[in-house]
Amino acid sequence: MPDMIEEKICQILAGNSLNDSDEFCDFTLVQQNEDIEAKGIKPKVDSNYVPLCQKTVTYVVAAVLINDNDEVLMIQEAKASCAGKWYLPAGRVEPNENLIEAVKREVLEETGLNMDPISVIMVECASGSWFRFVITGNIISGKLKTPDQADEESLQASWVKNVEDLSLRSPDILPLIQRGRNYKYGQNSPWHSPILPVEWNTEKLLLRLIICIKRKATNRMHILISEKSSLHLPTCEINPNKNLHSTLHKFMVEIFGDGVAQHRPHGLLSIEFSGKQAGDGLCFTTLISFRPPLEEVPIKGKYVWHELNQNVADLITTRLPRNMTIQLNVVR
């Protein structure tokens, strides 16, 4: 069975969907609410919460597109609340739409251009029910929208060298643009290879963990496996009323106890997203590494450390440096 876990890790690193995470959830909303109620606090989210696009969960896509002249594709807003301001092509994902379809649609509607998505370069979340997926790629066809083509989607689109000189709808896009430039030009390398969301049918918001650590005695890498049902990677349900850091911390405490040893969340290795008839859920696979050796990190509950085959350990090691995973930015 551990060999199957290693095979699944390789699938994740290759950008493939596991399509089984909803069967194995170690820390559900029911359990999280029970912990809250035990402290005499009434939970703010229903244990039976279901993510419904544009109703109980909000997914936003934003495109960072940079041409060979180092110009960024920008749009002038038509919405009454921000008319005339400039922003990246962006918008909400619609029901029964996946993330790739959504970003291509938004770019076409707002700029008149057709986009070929290459990779997600950042995911932002303001809570467990609001997510923005920042995607970069290339323009492959179309004609740039001009002012005489203004509509409810945008007033016009333009390639802009110095975005800071524009009257922006919000400066929150400046870090996204800088990250897009860094990715395009390989600044602060190495960088992760292209990672795009893969389709997967689920009605939950899930966080799957690849937790790695080295044994001091052998210097061999191990990963954590849950034994709560069939052996699987530790997985918890994202609380839609909490930020993702809070959900992750509570899950780590559930596994390792209150005094969790020093560890580092590196970022996302994969994004599995539904967006079809079977639900509007998703699953983030997050890479976490411990600084102390295995001998100094006790486990609470039905989890075990598994020593990895050296080839798989090497694959994980290559993803530990900065920028080798998708940045997860929790907006407070």
Disulfide bonds with the S-S distance in Angstrom:
none
